[in-house]
Amino acid sequence: MALANITLSQAAAASLQLSSSLFHGEGILSASSTLLMGSPLGSRNSSSPSSPKVTKRLLLVHSKRISGLEEAIRIRRERELRTSPTSKRMPPLRRGKVSQRLPVPDHIPKPPYVSSKLLPEISSEHQIHDSEGLARMRAACELAARVVDYAGTLVRPSVTTNEIDKAVHQMIIDAGAYPSPLGYGGFPKSVCTSVNECMCHGIPDSRQLQDGDIINIDVTVYLNGYHGDTSKTFLCGNVNRAMQRLVKVTEECMYKGIAVCKDGALFRKIGKRISEHAEKFGFGVVDRFVGHGIGTIFHSEPLIYHHRNDKAGHMVEGQTFTIEPILTLGTTECITWEDNWTTLTADGSPAAQFEHTILITKTGAEILTKY
């Protein structure tokens, strides 16, 4: 589950108050608003994302930031998305009906934040485990991986994201674990389901999946006092070539980032490697959301930046954290719905995300949440 890219001091002062109005093409938000799991946002033009004028303006903005070759690649990708014979233009994502929070049996241990609706502060603790802790960490991560694989088997046209949430919830509690997102800062569901232009933190609801959708399912479980966190983007039915490529390259970027990890390596190498690979295909790397340390605490330092950065710090053997890049076909700017969670690309372009929890070793990184 991604964290917003903000400092610890900002996190401590973070508020869940956000005045907003959003109908996919319109968002009116306070520039001073700050969300721990969202982002500070400003107002944006209310023109429809599908308008030719908006598309042209976005391309001009990107051309100022990247090379001519990279811009040509991006234009080609967007043209493929519009003209692919294998799919039609997807309608804008709309809110569905969110059902009531599912119960968790009393005998299942719950993380401490469940008793409060406030977002927990990001812990400054880097989570390094002894042998017993690592054994529990492995068990939590293995369960999370099995759950996300199972969730993927449910993805097909006409299935609702609420039905996926219910099935995931049941599998997690049947394993004696707690679904970590449930009750985290008031999040009402047991899993995040982010469809098409939703970057992350989508709340499961009554919307049926459509042929041609892509959906990221983000699973975190709390088992024996440890969190295991993973996510994967799945194809629903006949997905067009541009979106298929976006999903494929996003997964490749995650593995490129993991490949540079080892004891003593600089954290900033992760963002450099991910950005290099994404730019070859003309995709944007979202900088609003970051990976994070994980273990007995859901979100802690170190914060893992997936874009190019000059942040200090190096990895330590025995440390666990997530790498979870989000790539977009268009802009990396975002807007957040009134629920304070669901975050979409500002231009309505598709986004994809993959995530693994990893363990730093002397010579590399062990993936604890292997799919």
C-alpha positions in Angstrom: 0.0 0.0 0.0 1.7 3.2 -1.2 2.5 6.1 1.0 2.3 9.7 -0.2 5.6 11.4 -0.9 5.8 13.8 2.1 8.3 14.4 4.9 8.0 13.1 8.4 7.2 16.5 9.8 4.4 16.8 7.3 3.2 13.4 8.2 3.0 14.3 11.9 0.8 17.3 11.0 -1.2 15.5 8.3 -5.0 16.0 8.3 -7.8 14.1 6.8 -9.7 17.3 6.0 -10.0 17.9 2.3 -12.7 19.9 0.7 -13.1 18.7 -2.8 -15.6 18.3 -5.7 -14.8 15.8 -8.4 -16.7 14.5 -11.4 -13.7 13.0 -13.3 -13.2 16.1 -15.3 -13.4 18.6 -12.4 -11.6 18.8 -9.1 -11.6 21.7 -6.7 -9.2 21.2 -3.8 -7.4 23.3 -1.3 -3.7 23.7 -2.2 -2.9 23.6 1.5 -4.6 20.3 2.1 -2.2 17.5 3.0 -3.0 13.8 3.1 -0.8 11.2 4.6 -2.0 8.6 2.1 -2.9 11.2 -0.6 -1.2 14.3 -1.7 -1.4 18.1 -1.6 -3.4 19.2 -4.7 -4.3 22.4 -6.5 -7.2 23.2 -8.8 -7.3 22.0 -12.4 -9.0 22.8 -15.6 -12.6 21.4 -15.8 -12.3 20.4 -19.5 -13.1 16.8 -20.3 -9.9 14.6 -20.3 -11.0 13.2 -23.6 -11.1 16.7 -25.3 -8.5 17.1 -28.1 -7.5 20.4 -26.7 -6.5 18.9 -23.3 -4.6 16.1 -25.0 -2.6 18.6 -27.1 -1.8 20.7 -24.1 -0.6 17.7 -22.0 1.7 16.7 -24.8 3.2 20.1 -25.0 3.8 20.1 -21.3 5.6 16.7 -21.5 7.7 17.9 -24.4 9.3 20.5 -22.2 10.4 17.8 -19.7 11.7 15.0 -21.8 13.7 14.5 -25.0 12.3 14.6 -28.5 12.7 10.8 -28.8 11.0 10.1 -25.6 8.1 12.5 -26.5 7.7 10.7 -29.9 7.5 7.4 -28.0 4.8 8.8 -25.7 2.8 10.2 -28.6 2.9 6.8 -30.3 1.7 5.0 -27.1 -1.2 7.4 -26.7 -2.1 7.0 -30.4 -2.1 3.2 -29.9 -4.5 3.6 -27.0 -6.9 5.7 -29.0 -6.8 3.6 -32.2 -6.2 0.0 -31.0 -8.7 -2.3 -32.8 -8.8 -4.6 -29.9 -10.7 -2.3 -27.5 -13.0 0.7 -27.3 -12.4 3.9 -25.4 -13.1 3.2 -21.7 -15.6 5.5 -20.0 -14.4 7.6 -17.1 -14.2 5.9 -13.7 -17.2 6.7 -11.5 -18.0 6.0 -7.9 -20.1 2.9 -7.1 -21.9 2.1 -3.9 -19.6 1.1 -1.1 -21.1 -1.6 1.2 -20.7 -1.8 4.9 -17.4 -2.8 6.5 -16.9 -6.5 6.9 -16.5 -8.0 10.4 -13.4 -9.7 11.7 -13.7 -12.4 14.4 -12.6 -11.3 17.9 -10.0 -14.0 18.1 -7.9 -12.6 15.3 -5.2 -10.2 16.5 -5.7 -6.7 15.1 -3.0 -4.0 14.5 -3.1 -1.1 17.0 -4.3 1.6 14.5 -7.7 -0.2 14.1 -9.1 1.5 17.2 -8.6 5.0 15.7 -9.8 6.6 12.5 -6.8 8.9 12.4 -3.9 8.1 10.0 -0.9 6.8 12.0 2.3 8.7 11.7 5.1 7.3 9.6 7.5 5.6 12.0 11.1 6.7 11.8 12.1 3.1 12.7 14.0 1.1 10.1 12.7 -2.4 10.5 15.5 -5.0 10.8 14.5 -8.4 12.0 16.0 -11.2 14.1 15.6 -14.8 13.1 12.2 -15.2 14.8 10.9 -11.9 13.4 12.1 -12.8 9.9 10.2 -16.2 10.1 7.0 -14.4 11.0 7.7 -11.8 8.2 8.1 -14.6 5.7 4.8 -16.2 6.7 2.9 -12.9 6.4 4.4 -12.2 3.0 3.8 -15.7 1.7 0.1 -15.4 2.7 -0.2 -12.0 1.0 1.2 -13.4 -2.2 -1.3 -16.3 -2.1 -4.1 -13.9 -1.5 -3.2 -11.6 -4.4 -2.9 -14.6 -6.7 -6.3 -15.8 -5.7 -7.8 -12.3 -6.1 -6.5 -12.3 -9.7 -8.5 -15.4 -10.5 -11.6 -13.5 -9.8 -10.9 -10.7 -12.3 -13.4 -10.9 -15.2 -16.1 -8.8 -16.8 -19.2 -8.2 -14.7 -17.5 -9.0 -11.4 -17.6 -6.1 -8.9 -14.7 -4.9 -6.9 -16.8 -5.3 -3.8 -17.1 -9.0 -4.6 -13.3 -9.2 -4.9 -13.0 -7.5 -1.5 -15.4 -9.9 0.1 -13.6 -13.0 -1.2 -10.2 -11.6 -0.2 -11.4 -10.7 3.3 -12.7 -14.2 3.8 -9.5 -15.8 2.7 -7.4 -13.6 5.0 -9.5 -14.3 8.1 -9.7 -18.0 7.3 -5.9 -18.0 7.5 -6.1 -16.4 11.0 -4.8 -13.0 9.7 -6.2 -9.5 9.7 -6.6 -7.5 6.4 -4.2 -4.6 7.1 -6.0 -1.8 5.1 -9.3 -2.4 7.0 -9.6 0.6 9.4 -6.2 2.1 8.5 -7.0 5.8 8.8 -10.6 4.9 8.4 -10.2 3.0 5.1 -13.5 1.0 4.9 -12.4 -2.1 3.0 -10.0 -5.0 3.2 -8.2 -4.5 -0.1 -7.4 -1.7 -2.5 -8.8 -2.1 -6.0 -7.6 0.5 -8.5 -9.2 0.4 -11.9 -7.9 2.0 -15.2 -7.0 5.6 -14.4 -7.0 5.0 -10.6 -3.3 5.2 -9.5 -3.9 3.7 -6.1 -6.1 3.4 -3.0 -9.3 2.6 -4.9 -12.1 1.6 -2.6 -14.0 -1.6 -3.6 -17.6 -0.8 -4.6 -20.5 -1.9 -6.7 -18.9 -1.1 -10.1 -18.7 -4.1 -12.4 -15.4 -4.7 -14.1 -15.6 -4.1 -17.9 -14.1 -5.9 -20.8 -10.8 -4.0 -21.4 -10.2 -2.8 -17.9 -7.0 -3.1 -16.0 -7.1 -3.4 -12.2 -4.5 -3.3 -9.5 -5.3 -5.3 -6.4 -3.2 -4.3 -3.4 -3.2 -6.8 -0.5 -1.7 -6.5 2.9 -2.1 -9.0 5.7 -1.3 -8.8 9.4 -0.3 -12.2 10.7 1.3 -13.0 14.0 2.2 -9.3 14.5 3.8 -8.7 11.1 2.5 -7.1 7.9 3.1 -8.6 4.4 2.4 -6.2 1.5 2.1 -6.9 -2.3 0.1 -5.8 -5.3 -0.3 -6.7 -8.9 -2.1 -5.3 -12.0 -4.4 -7.7 -13.8 -6.0 -7.6 -17.3 -9.8 -8.0 -17.6 -10.8 -9.5 -20.8 -9.6 -7.9 -24.1 -7.2 -5.2 -23.1 -5.7 -2.9 -25.8 -2.1 -3.1 -26.7 -1.0 0.2 -25.2 -2.4 -0.8 -21.8 -1.0 -4.3 -22.0 2.4 -2.7 -22.6 2.0 -0.3 -19.7 1.3 -3.2 -17.4 4.2 -5.2 -18.7 6.7 -2.4 -18.4 5.5 -1.4 -14.9 6.2 -5.0 -13.7 9.6 -4.9 -15.4 10.3 -1.5 -13.6 9.6 -3.1 -10.2 12.1 -5.9 -10.9 14.7 -3.4 -12.3 14.4 -1.6 -9.0 14.7 -4.7 -6.9 17.8 -5.8 -8.9 19.9 -2.9 -7.6 19.2 -3.7 -3.9 21.7 -5.2 -1.6 23.5 -4.4 1.7 25.2 -1.0 1.4 23.4 0.1 -1.9 22.1 3.6 -2.1 18.3 3.9 -2.0 18.3 6.4 -4.8 19.5 3.8 -7.2 16.0 2.3 -7.2 14.4 5.4 -8.6 17.2 5.9 -11.1 16.9 2.4 -12.5 13.0 2.5 -12.6 13.0 5.9 -14.4 15.5 4.8 -17.0 13.5 1.8 -18.0 10.1 3.6 -17.9 11.5 6.4 -20.1 12.5 4.0 -22.8 8.8 3.3 -23.4 7.6 6.9 -22.9 5.8 6.2 -19.6 5.6 8.6 -16.7 6.7 7.5 -13.2 4.5 8.8 -10.4 6.4 10.7 -7.7 3.5 11.3 -5.4 3.5 7.8 -3.8 6.4 5.9 -2.4 7.4 2.5 -1.0 8.0 2.1 2.7 9.6 0.1 5.4 7.3 -2.7 6.7 7.3 -5.3 9.5 5.6 -5.0 12.8 4.7 -1.5 11.7 2.7 -1.1 8.4 4.4 2.1 7.2 7.9 3.2 8.3 11.1 4.6 7.1 12.9 4.2 4.7 10.6 5.9 2.2 11.4 4.4 -1.3 11.3 6.9 -4.2 10.5 5.4 -7.6 11.6 8.4 -9.6 15.0 10.0 -10.0 16.0 11.6 -6.7 19.1 12.6 -4.7 17.9 11.3 -1.3 20.5 10.1 1.1 20.7 6.7 2.8 21.8 3.2 2.1 20.3 -0.3 2.6 21.2 -2.6 5.5 21.2 -6.3 5.7 18.1 -7.7 7.4 15.9 -4.7 6.4 12.5 -5.1 4.8 10.6 -2.6 2.7 8.4 -2.4 -0.4 9.1 -1.3 -3.9 5.9 -0.4 -5.7 6.2 1.9 -8.8 3.2 3.4 -10.5 3.5 4.2 -14.2 1.1 6.2 -16.4 0.4 6.4 -20.1 -0.1 10.2 -19.8 0.4 12.7 -17.0 1.7 11.8 -13.6 -0.3 14.5 -11.9 -3.3 13.3 -9.8 -6.6 14.2 -8.3 -8.2 12.6 -5.2 -11.9 11.9 -4.7 -13.9 13.2 -1.8 -13.4 9.8 0.0 -9.8 11.1 0.6 -8.4 7.8 -0.8 -9.2 7.1 -4.4 -6.5 8.9 -6.5 -6.7 9.1 -10.3 -4.5 10.5 -13.0 -5.5 14.1 -13.7 -6.0 13.5 -17.4 -7.8 10.2 -17.1 -5.0 8.2 -18.7 -4.4 4.6 -17.5 -2.0 3.8 -14.6 -0.5 0.5 -13.5 1.3 -0.6 -10.3 3.2 -3.6 -9.0 4.6 -4.2 -5.5 6.8 -6.6 -3.7 8.1 -6.7 -0.1 11.8 -7.5 -0.1 14.5 -8.4 2.4 18.0 -7.0 2.0 20.8 -9.5 2.0 24.6 -9.2 1.8 24.6 -9.8 -1.9 21.1 -8.8 -3.1 17.5 -8.8 -2.2 15.1 -11.6 -1.5 11.5 -11.2 -2.6 9.3 -12.2 0.2 6.0 -11.9 -1.6 6.8 -14.0 -4.7 3.6 -14.4 -6.8 
